C-alpha cells in the first residue's frame, strides 16, 4: 500500500498495487481503515480534554521566558536558545515541567472520569 499526494489538491490518496494475493489485499485495506479510525478517537480525546477537563487552560509562565517568534529565518537561533543565564534557564525548565505535569494529570483525570462513567452509568 502506498500513499500518493495529488499536486493540484492537498489530499492524501491511499492506493494499492494490483493484488497478487486477494486475501492479503483485503487484510491490508482493513488495517488501513482501522488505523484511520484511530484518528477519530484521538480527535475526540483531545476535544474532551479541552472542553470537559480543561487540560489546555493552563497559565504557567515565567518572566524569564522570551517571546516566541513564529517567523524565524533559516539558521536563526530560537529565542529559547538565546537565553544564556543559568537561573533563567532553570526557571524556564521548571515552567515547562509544570505544564507537562498539568497535562499528564489532566489525562489521568479524564481516564478516571471515563472509568467512573462506565462503572456507574454504563
Secondary structure, DSSP 8 states (H G I E B T S, - for coil): -EEEE-SSS--EEEE----SSHHHHHHHHHHHHHHHHHHHHHHHHHHHIIIII-TT------TTS----S---TT---TTTT---HHHHHHHHHHHHHHHHHHHHHHHHHHHHHHHHHHHT-
